Protein backbone atom coordinates (compact mmCIF):
# COMPACT_ATOMS: atom_id res chain seq x y z
CA UNK A 1 0.00 0.00 0.00
CA UNK A 2 1.24 3.50 -0.89
CA UNK A 3 1.88 5.58 2.23
CA UNK A 4 -0.07 8.58 0.96
CA UNK A 5 -1.98 9.84 -2.05
CA UNK A 6 -1.86 13.44 -3.23
CA UNK A 7 -4.86 14.48 -5.28
CA UNK A 8 -3.96 16.96 -7.98
CA UNK A 9 -5.54 18.21 -11.19
CA UNK A 10 -4.47 21.34 -13.02
CA UNK A 11 -8.17 22.07 -13.54
CA UNK A 12 -8.41 22.88 -9.82
CA UNK A 13 -7.23 26.38 -10.78
CA UNK A 14 -10.53 26.96 -12.59
CA UNK A 15 -12.07 27.67 -9.17
CA UNK A 16 -11.57 31.38 -9.81
CA UNK A 17 -13.77 34.21 -8.51
CA UNK A 18 -11.90 36.73 -10.62
CA UNK A 19 -9.15 39.31 -10.42
CA UNK A 20 -8.86 40.92 -7.01
CA UNK A 21 -10.68 38.19 -5.11
CA UNK A 22 -8.66 36.96 -2.11
CA UNK A 23 -9.13 33.28 -2.99
CA UNK A 24 -6.97 33.35 -6.10
CA UNK A 25 -6.24 29.99 -7.78
CA UNK A 26 -2.54 30.83 -8.00
CA UNK A 27 -2.21 29.62 -4.41
CA UNK A 28 -2.94 26.06 -5.59
CA UNK A 29 -0.66 26.23 -8.63
CA UNK A 30 2.18 27.73 -6.60
CA UNK A 31 1.83 25.02 -3.95
CA UNK A 32 2.05 22.27 -6.54
CA UNK A 33 5.04 23.92 -8.21
CA UNK A 34 6.83 24.24 -4.87
CA UNK A 35 6.21 20.55 -4.10
CA UNK A 36 7.75 19.64 -7.44
CA UNK A 37 10.78 21.86 -6.79
CA UNK A 38 11.20 20.28 -3.36
CA UNK A 39 11.17 16.85 -5.05
CA UNK A 40 8.76 15.33 -2.53
CA UNK A 41 6.19 14.26 -5.14
CA UNK A 42 6.39 11.22 -7.39
CA UNK A 43 4.01 9.78 -9.96
CA UNK A 44 3.06 6.88 -7.68
CA UNK A 45 1.69 9.25 -5.03
CA UNK A 46 -0.32 11.47 -7.37
CA UNK A 47 -4.01 10.70 -7.73
CA UNK A 48 -6.31 12.27 -10.33
CA UNK A 49 -9.68 13.80 -9.56
CA UNK A 50 -13.02 13.47 -11.29
CA UNK A 51 -15.90 15.87 -10.72
CA UNK A 52 -18.44 14.89 -8.09
CA UNK A 53 -21.73 13.83 -9.60
CA UNK A 54 -25.05 15.51 -8.96
CA UNK A 55 -25.94 12.49 -6.80
CA UNK A 56 -22.78 13.00 -4.75
CA UNK A 57 -23.63 16.65 -4.15
CA UNK A 58 -27.19 15.83 -3.14
CA UNK A 59 -25.95 13.75 -0.22
CA UNK A 60 -25.48 17.04 1.67
CA UNK A 61 -26.91 19.82 -0.54
CA UNK A 62 -30.47 20.66 -1.52
CA UNK A 63 -31.58 20.14 -5.14
CA UNK A 64 -32.47 23.83 -5.31
CA UNK A 65 -28.90 24.91 -4.52
CA UNK A 66 -27.35 22.51 -7.01
CA UNK A 67 -29.74 23.58 -9.77
CA UNK A 68 -29.05 27.24 -9.05
CA UNK A 69 -25.28 26.73 -9.22
CA UNK A 70 -25.62 24.83 -12.50
CA UNK A 71 -27.75 27.65 -13.93
CA UNK A 72 -25.37 30.39 -12.82
CA UNK A 73 -22.41 28.49 -14.21
CA UNK A 74 -23.89 29.12 -17.64
CA UNK A 75 -25.42 32.53 -16.87
CA UNK A 76 -23.37 34.20 -14.12
CA UNK A 77 -24.89 37.56 -14.98
CA UNK A 78 -28.14 36.34 -13.39
CA UNK A 79 -26.62 36.07 -9.91
CA UNK A 80 -28.58 38.19 -7.44
CA UNK A 81 -27.32 37.04 -4.06
CA UNK A 82 -29.93 34.33 -3.62
CA UNK A 83 -28.56 31.00 -2.39
CA UNK A 84 -25.51 33.00 -1.27
CA UNK A 85 -24.22 33.44 -4.82
CA UNK A 86 -23.60 36.82 -6.37
CA UNK A 87 -22.28 38.41 -3.19
CA UNK A 88 -18.92 40.14 -2.80
CA UNK A 89 -17.56 37.07 -1.03
CA UNK A 90 -18.97 34.47 -3.41
CA UNK A 91 -19.57 35.94 -6.87
CA UNK A 92 -20.81 33.79 -9.70
CA UNK A 93 -18.45 32.83 -12.52
CA UNK A 94 -18.77 30.85 -15.69
CA UNK A 95 -18.03 27.17 -15.09
CA UNK A 96 -18.56 27.53 -11.34
CA UNK A 97 -20.43 24.25 -10.98
CA UNK A 98 -17.78 22.23 -12.84
CA UNK A 99 -14.90 23.82 -10.93
CA UNK A 100 -16.51 23.31 -7.55
CA UNK A 101 -17.67 19.79 -8.35
CA UNK A 102 -14.05 18.95 -9.23
CA UNK A 103 -12.84 20.17 -5.82
CA UNK A 104 -15.51 17.99 -4.21
CA UNK A 105 -14.45 15.08 -6.40
CA UNK A 106 -10.88 15.53 -5.22
CA UNK A 107 -11.97 15.12 -1.61
CA UNK A 108 -14.11 12.12 -2.52
CA UNK A 109 -11.05 10.56 -4.19
CA UNK A 110 -9.02 11.21 -1.04
CA UNK A 111 -11.68 9.66 1.20
CA UNK A 112 -12.04 6.61 -1.03
CA UNK A 113 -8.31 5.96 -1.18
CA UNK A 114 -7.97 6.09 2.61
CA UNK A 115 -11.10 4.07 3.40
CA UNK A 116 -10.43 1.42 0.74
CA UNK A 117 -6.78 1.04 1.74
CA UNK A 118 -5.08 2.47 -1.34
CA UNK A 119 -3.08 4.80 0.90
CA UNK A 120 -2.87 5.51 4.61
CA UNK A 121 -3.08 9.25 4.11
CA UNK A 122 -4.52 11.44 1.35
CA UNK A 123 -4.18 15.16 0.69
CA UNK A 124 -6.40 17.49 -1.36
CA UNK A 125 -5.31 21.10 -0.93
CA UNK A 126 -8.10 22.18 -3.31
CA UNK A 127 -10.61 20.99 -0.71
CA UNK A 128 -11.57 22.33 2.68
CA UNK A 129 -14.52 24.46 1.48
CA UNK A 130 -16.01 24.37 4.95
CA UNK A 131 -18.44 27.32 4.90
CA UNK A 132 -20.89 26.02 2.28
CA UNK A 133 -24.25 25.19 3.84
CA UNK A 134 -26.71 22.53 2.70
CA UNK A 135 -28.90 25.15 1.05
CA UNK A 136 -26.54 28.02 0.21
CA UNK A 137 -23.01 29.03 -0.69
CA UNK A 138 -21.05 31.05 1.84
CA UNK A 139 -17.63 32.54 2.47
CA UNK A 140 -15.92 31.68 -0.85
CA UNK A 141 -17.37 28.15 -0.67
CA UNK A 142 -19.98 26.98 -3.20
CA UNK A 143 -20.27 23.28 -2.34
CA UNK A 144 -19.03 21.66 0.86
CA UNK A 145 -16.50 19.03 -0.21
CA UNK A 146 -15.77 18.15 3.42
CA UNK A 147 -19.39 17.31 4.10
CA UNK A 148 -19.72 15.25 0.92
CA UNK A 149 -16.52 13.35 1.73
CA UNK A 150 -17.52 12.56 5.30
CA UNK A 151 -20.99 11.54 4.16
CA UNK A 152 -19.38 9.13 1.68
CA UNK A 153 -17.33 7.59 4.50
CA UNK A 154 -20.45 7.12 6.62
CA UNK A 155 -22.38 5.62 3.71
CA UNK A 156 -19.55 3.14 3.12
CA UNK A 157 -19.26 1.77 6.62
CA UNK A 158 -17.48 4.29 8.82
CA UNK A 159 -19.17 4.44 12.22
CA UNK A 160 -17.17 7.27 13.81
CA UNK A 161 -15.43 10.10 11.95
CA UNK A 162 -13.54 12.95 13.60
CA UNK A 163 -13.19 16.26 11.78
CA UNK A 164 -10.59 18.79 12.98
CA UNK A 165 -10.73 22.28 11.45
CA UNK A 166 -7.64 24.46 11.93
CA UNK A 167 -8.69 27.32 9.66
CA UNK A 168 -8.81 30.76 11.31
CA UNK A 169 -12.55 30.84 10.54
CA UNK A 170 -15.11 28.63 12.26
CA UNK A 171 -15.94 25.50 10.25
CA UNK A 172 -19.62 26.34 10.33
CA UNK A 173 -20.85 24.49 7.23
CA UNK A 174 -19.40 21.14 8.23
CA UNK A 175 -20.66 21.58 11.78
CA UNK A 176 -24.15 22.38 10.49
CA UNK A 177 -24.29 19.37 8.17
CA UNK A 178 -23.44 16.97 11.02
CA UNK A 179 -24.97 18.98 13.88
CA UNK A 180 -27.30 16.18 14.89
CA UNK A 181 -25.29 13.16 13.73
CA UNK A 182 -23.61 11.35 16.66
CA UNK A 183 -21.25 9.53 14.27
CA UNK A 184 -19.31 12.71 13.44
CA UNK A 185 -17.37 14.83 15.91
CA UNK A 186 -16.38 18.27 14.62
CA UNK A 187 -13.61 20.20 16.37
CA UNK A 188 -12.93 23.75 15.21
CA UNK A 189 -10.03 25.90 16.49
CA UNK A 190 -10.58 29.44 15.24
CA UNK A 191 -10.57 33.16 15.94
CA UNK A 192 -13.66 34.06 17.94
CA UNK A 193 -16.79 34.83 16.00
CA UNK A 194 -17.06 38.04 18.01
CA UNK A 195 -14.40 39.54 15.74
CA UNK A 196 -14.39 37.43 12.56
CA UNK A 197 -16.63 35.86 9.93
CA UNK A 198 -18.83 33.84 10.14
CA UNK A 199 -19.67 35.08 13.63
CA UNK A 200 -20.34 31.61 15.02
CA UNK A 201 -18.49 28.80 16.78
CA UNK A 202 -18.76 29.56 20.47
CA UNK A 203 -18.00 27.03 23.24
CA UNK A 204 -21.66 26.58 24.11
CA UNK A 205 -22.44 25.33 20.59
CA UNK A 206 -22.06 21.62 21.28
CA UNK A 207 -24.32 19.73 18.87
CA UNK A 208 -27.98 18.89 18.31
CA UNK A 209 -30.31 16.99 20.64
CA UNK A 210 -29.31 13.68 19.08
CA UNK A 211 -25.58 14.40 19.15
CA UNK A 212 -24.69 16.25 22.31
CA UNK A 213 -21.01 17.16 22.76
CA UNK A 214 -20.10 16.26 19.17
CA UNK A 215 -19.58 19.88 18.10
CA UNK A 216 -16.48 21.31 19.78
CA UNK A 217 -15.50 24.96 19.37
CA UNK A 218 -12.39 26.72 20.61
CA UNK A 219 -12.91 30.47 20.04
CA UNK A 220 -9.58 32.26 20.45
CA UNK A 221 -9.01 35.98 20.98
CA UNK A 222 -7.49 38.14 18.24
CA UNK A 223 -3.71 38.32 18.43
CA UNK A 224 -3.26 34.74 19.59
CA UNK A 225 0.15 33.54 18.40
CA UNK A 226 1.99 30.23 18.18
CA UNK A 227 2.30 29.60 21.91
CA UNK A 228 -1.34 30.25 22.74
CA UNK A 229 -2.68 28.51 19.66
CA UNK A 230 -0.61 25.37 20.22
CA UNK A 231 -1.53 25.40 23.90
CA UNK A 232 -5.19 25.43 22.88
CA UNK A 233 -4.66 22.72 20.27
CA UNK A 234 -2.93 20.33 22.68
CA UNK A 235 -5.33 21.08 25.54
CA UNK A 236 -8.39 20.14 23.46
CA UNK A 237 -7.69 18.12 20.33
CA UNK A 238 -5.59 15.12 21.48
CA UNK A 239 -7.60 14.29 24.63
CA UNK A 240 -10.90 14.52 22.78
CA UNK A 241 -9.72 12.43 19.84
CA UNK A 242 -8.46 9.79 22.24
CA UNK A 243 -11.89 9.72 23.87
CA UNK A 244 -13.72 9.63 20.53
CA UNK A 245 -11.52 6.88 19.01
CA UNK A 246 -12.45 7.68 15.40
CA UNK A 247 -11.99 5.25 12.53
CA UNK A 248 -11.01 8.05 10.15
CA UNK A 249 -9.54 11.49 10.78
CA UNK A 250 -10.47 14.30 8.37
CA UNK A 251 -8.67 17.61 8.85
CA UNK A 252 -8.94 21.06 7.32
CA UNK A 253 -5.77 23.15 7.19
CA UNK A 254 -6.65 26.65 6.17
CA UNK A 255 -3.47 28.64 6.78
CA UNK A 256 -5.16 32.01 7.29
CA UNK A 257 -4.25 32.02 10.99
CA UNK A 258 -0.76 33.14 9.87
CA UNK A 259 0.40 36.56 11.04
CA UNK A 260 0.71 37.78 7.42
CA UNK A 261 -2.80 36.81 6.35
CA UNK A 262 -4.76 39.90 5.30
CA UNK A 263 -8.24 38.72 6.35
CA UNK A 264 -7.87 37.67 10.00
CA UNK A 265 -6.23 38.59 13.28
CA UNK A 266 -4.30 35.61 14.67
CA UNK A 267 -0.51 35.53 14.61
CA UNK A 268 0.76 32.05 13.83
CA UNK A 269 3.97 31.25 12.00
CA UNK A 270 4.57 28.54 9.45
CA UNK A 271 6.43 26.78 12.25
CA UNK A 272 3.39 26.76 14.52
CA UNK A 273 1.17 25.30 11.83
CA UNK A 274 3.86 22.74 11.00
CA UNK A 275 3.78 21.56 14.63
CA UNK A 276 0.03 20.97 14.33
CA UNK A 277 0.45 19.08 11.04
CA UNK A 278 2.90 16.72 12.71
CA UNK A 279 0.63 16.29 15.72
CA UNK A 280 -2.40 15.46 13.56
CA UNK A 281 -0.34 12.98 11.56
CA UNK A 282 0.86 11.27 14.73
CA UNK A 283 -2.68 11.13 16.15
CA UNK A 284 -3.89 9.44 12.97
CA UNK A 285 -1.26 6.74 13.38
CA UNK A 286 -2.12 6.38 17.06
CA UNK A 287 -5.90 6.25 16.72
CA UNK A 288 -7.08 5.39 13.19
CA UNK A 289 -4.46 3.04 11.82
CA UNK A 290 -3.16 6.00 9.82
CA UNK A 291 -6.44 6.75 8.03
CA UNK A 292 -6.08 10.51 7.54
CA UNK A 293 -7.61 12.82 4.93
CA UNK A 294 -5.96 16.26 4.94
CA UNK A 295 -7.57 19.17 3.11
CA UNK A 296 -6.70 22.77 2.31
CA UNK A 297 -9.02 25.67 3.07
CA UNK A 298 -8.45 29.38 3.60
CA UNK A 299 -5.21 31.28 3.30
CA UNK A 300 -4.85 34.53 1.41
CA UNK A 301 -1.19 35.47 1.55
CA UNK A 302 -0.55 33.80 -1.78
CA UNK A 303 3.25 33.91 -1.95
CA UNK A 304 4.72 33.97 1.55
CA UNK A 305 2.32 31.63 3.33
CA UNK A 306 0.03 29.27 1.42
CA UNK A 307 2.58 27.40 -0.75
CA UNK A 308 5.01 26.80 2.11
CA UNK A 309 2.29 25.78 4.57
CA UNK A 310 0.63 23.26 2.27
CA UNK A 311 3.94 21.98 0.97
CA UNK A 312 4.80 21.09 4.57
CA UNK A 313 1.39 19.47 5.09
CA UNK A 314 1.80 17.35 1.97
CA UNK A 315 5.39 16.41 2.77
CA UNK A 316 4.40 15.27 6.27
CA UNK A 317 1.60 13.14 4.82
CA UNK A 318 4.11 11.61 2.39
CA UNK A 319 6.53 10.92 5.27
CA UNK A 320 9.07 13.17 3.54
CA UNK A 321 9.21 15.99 6.07
CA UNK A 322 10.99 19.14 4.88
CA UNK A 323 13.01 20.92 7.61
CA UNK A 324 11.74 24.35 8.57
CA UNK A 325 15.29 25.64 8.15
CA UNK A 326 15.59 24.28 4.61
CA UNK A 327 16.01 26.85 1.84
CA UNK A 328 13.10 27.53 -0.47
CA UNK A 329 14.22 26.14 -3.86
CA UNK A 330 15.82 28.83 -5.97
CA UNK A 331 13.89 27.79 -9.05
CA UNK A 332 10.60 28.48 -7.29
CA UNK A 333 11.82 31.82 -5.97
CA UNK A 334 12.93 32.87 -9.46
CA UNK A 335 9.55 31.86 -10.89
CA UNK A 336 7.70 33.91 -8.28
CA UNK A 337 9.84 36.95 -8.98
CA UNK A 338 9.45 36.63 -12.74
CA UNK A 339 5.70 35.95 -12.83
CA UNK A 340 4.42 37.81 -9.76
CA UNK A 341 7.08 40.45 -9.25
CA UNK A 342 7.50 39.39 -5.64
CA UNK A 343 10.50 38.44 -3.53
CA UNK A 344 9.72 34.97 -2.19
CA UNK A 345 10.69 33.68 1.27
CA UNK A 346 14.20 32.34 1.64
CA UNK A 347 13.51 29.53 4.09
CA UNK A 348 10.70 27.00 4.52
CA UNK A 349 9.94 28.28 8.03
CA UNK A 350 9.60 31.65 9.73
CA UNK A 351 11.45 31.26 13.02
CA UNK A 352 14.92 30.13 12.02
CA UNK A 353 14.56 26.82 13.84
CA UNK A 354 13.73 28.35 17.23
CA UNK A 355 11.53 26.19 19.45
CA UNK A 356 7.99 27.28 20.24
CA UNK A 357 7.30 27.05 23.97
CA UNK A 358 3.62 26.88 24.86
CA UNK A 359 3.38 25.17 28.26
CA UNK A 360 1.41 22.07 29.10
CA UNK A 361 -2.18 22.49 30.29
CA UNK A 362 -1.56 19.83 32.92
CA UNK A 363 0.89 22.20 34.62
CA UNK A 364 -1.96 24.57 35.44
CA UNK A 365 -3.78 27.45 33.81
CA UNK A 366 -4.32 31.16 34.34
CA UNK A 367 -8.04 32.09 34.43
CA UNK A 368 -7.11 35.73 33.74
CA UNK A 369 -5.33 34.86 30.50
CA UNK A 370 -7.73 35.25 27.53
CA UNK A 371 -6.39 32.15 25.74
CA UNK A 372 -6.60 29.99 28.86
CA UNK A 373 -10.11 31.29 29.51
CA UNK A 374 -11.12 30.29 25.97
CA UNK A 375 -9.63 26.83 26.40
CA UNK A 376 -11.37 26.29 29.72
CA UNK A 377 -14.72 27.40 28.31
CA UNK A 378 -14.47 24.68 25.67
CA UNK A 379 -13.31 22.01 28.07
CA UNK A 380 -16.10 22.80 30.53
CA UNK A 381 -18.65 22.66 27.72
CA UNK A 382 -17.79 19.26 26.25
CA UNK A 383 -15.20 17.33 28.24
CA UNK A 384 -17.61 15.93 30.88
CA UNK A 385 -19.78 14.46 28.13
CA UNK A 386 -16.79 12.37 27.04
CA UNK A 387 -15.93 11.27 30.55
CA UNK A 388 -13.06 13.75 30.78
CA UNK A 389 -12.30 16.14 33.59
CA UNK A 390 -12.47 19.74 32.29
CA UNK A 391 -9.49 20.72 34.43
CA UNK A 392 -7.09 17.87 33.77
CA UNK A 393 -8.64 15.59 31.13
Secondary structure, DSSP 8 states (H G I E B T S, - for coil): -EEEEEE--GGGGG----TT-SS-THHHHHHHHHHHHHT---TTTEE------HHHHTTTS-HHHHHHHHHHHH-GGG--SGGG-SSSSS---TTHHHHHHHHHHHHHHHHHHHHTTSEEEEEETT---TT-BTTB-BTTBSS-HHHHHHHHHHHTT-S-EEEEE-SSS--HHHHHHTTT-TTEEEEEEEE-TTTSTT----TT----TTSTT-EEEEEE-TT-BHHHHHHHHHHHHHHHHHHH--SEEEEE---TTBTT-TT---BB-HHHHHHHHHHHHHHHHHHSTT-EEEE------TTTTHHHHHHHHHHHHTT----TTSB--HHHHHHHHHHH-----SBSSSSTT-------GGG---TTSHHHHHHHHHHHHHTGGGT--TTT-
